[in-house]
Amino acid sequence: MRHKKKSEKFSRSRAQRKALVKSLVRALFTYERITTTQAKAKGIREWADKLIEWAKKDSLHHRRLAYKFLCDHKLVKRLFEDIGPRFKDISGGYTRIFNLGYRKGDGASMSLLELTRLKKEEKKKKGKKEKEEKKEVMVEEKKTPLKEEVQPQKKFLQGIKKIFKKERDSF
């Protein structure tokens, strides 16, 4: 009997539904946030939470189950070594859904599905340091060229004429 076996069908056959859920969960773990319809987001949340629970336990059996679902060794490694440890101290609520409004084409309600603990803090810090270093280099480069060394720039039309001339000669 199918008592308490509720799942969303998404108006698809079993194989199509399975492929859809797998691809959306893979995208969620790859990008850590995805935009999709509200019904799909609610259906995927169940599988995403289950996979994160497996990642928290981190056993060979759970890794094999996750690989069976995700079909990607790199993604399984990322799930178990990067995403799972972020949620070690909490026992639920790994994903959240924000309503974004309605899609313009067909009026479907769109949602943003994301992991509750995103790993963006380190990227922002690295980005700021790199930008500061680039600014310093740009300032140094601007000071070095002298007026005598600056060569006149070629005009736009002269550059185009050379391109077309080369193409005619190549035939």
Secondary structure, 3 states (H helix, E strand, C coil): CCCCCCCCCCCCCHHHHHHHHHHHHHHHHHHCEEEEEHHHHHHHHHHHHHHHHHHHHCCHHHHHHHHHHHCCHHHHHHHHHHHHHHCCCCCCCCEEEEEEEECCCCCCEEEEEEECCCCCHHHHHHHHHHHHHHHHHHHHHHHCCCCCCCCCCCCHHHHHHHHHHHHHHHC
